[in-house]
Amino acid sequence: MSNVIDRSREIGPYIPAPDDDRIICRCEEVTQGEIRRAVHEGMWTMTEIRRYLRTGMGLCQGQTCGKLVKGIVARELGVPMAALEPATSRVPMRPIEMRVFANEAKEGGEHE
């Protein structure tokens, strides 16, 4: 099994394919061609792809597209899917206004 992180090996140029316009990550509207191009530009790990293209960062958190993205990356690198480490996962977060925290603190004080 070849080392995925060995960036000294050549994977060849990006050659557009007829189905490159197929949407792989529906949440972030990322196409197969964008993923393939990113691999050929040097993003060889799932975390790099995720940070660059935002695949798996939408509402589904990669539940829909994760395996598809991993398969595309593995195919472009010529390695088995098992050779790719999963992207770093984080809890989904949303911005919260400070007044929400202030209200909770105020309500929490009243109950004591």
N, C-alpha and C positions, 0 to 999 in steps of 0.2 A: 504494500500500500504506500503510495507516495505521500510525502509530507505536504499538506495543504499550505502551510506557512512558508514553504520554500519558494520565495518569490524570484529566485534566480532562474527558475525554469520558464520556458517560453510556452504560452498557450495558443499563440497564433493571433492574427488580427480579428477584429470584430467584423463579421460578414452578415449583413442584414438577411433575415429570413422572411418568407411570405407571411408567417403568422406572428411577427413581432408586435403587431398592433393589438394583440389579444390582451385584455385586462386580466392581470393575475391577482393583484390586491385591489379589491373593489372599494374598500374603505378609503384608500388613499389614491385610487385611480392610477396605479403603477402598471405599466405594460411589460410584457415579456421582453421586448426589445430594450427597454430601459434597464432591466435587470441584467440582461446579457451584456449590454454596453458597459455597465458599471463593473462587471467582472473583468472585462478586457481592459478597463481603465485602472485596474489594480485593487479593486475591492473584493477580496477573496474569502472573507469570513461573513457569517450571517450577521454579526453585530455591525460590521462596516456597511453592509448592504442596508441594514435597518436604519442606521444613522444617516446614510446618504439619501436613500429614497423614501424612508418612512414606512417601508413595508412592515406589516404587523403592528403598527402603532395606532390604528384606527379603532373603531368601536369593538371589533371582534378580537382585537389583540393577537392577531395571527392565527386564530383558530380556523379560519377559512383558507388563508393563503400560505400559511407557514410551510407545509409540505411541498406545495407547488414551487415556492421560491427556492427552497432547499434543493429540490430536484433540478431546477434550472441551473443554479450555481454549480452543483456537482457535475452536471453534464458538461458545462462550459470548461470546468477545470479538469475533466476526465478522471474524477475520483468517485468512489462510492458515497452515497448520501451519509452513511455512518461515519465517514471521515470528517464531516463538518460538525463542529460544535454548535449547539443551539445558541441563538442570540441571547444576550443578557436580558432577563425579564425584570420588569419593575412593576410595581403596583400602579394602575392607572390613576392619575391625579387630575384634578380640575382646580382652577383658581377659585379661591373663596374670598369674598370681600371681608375686610376687617370688622365691619359692623356685625357680621354673623358671629364671629368670635366674641365680640363685646356683649351681644345679646345672650350668648350661652353662659358667659361668665356672670352676667347680671342675674340670670335665671338660676344658676347654680348657687349663688350666694343667698337667694331668697329661700331655698329649700333647706338650708342648714339650721 
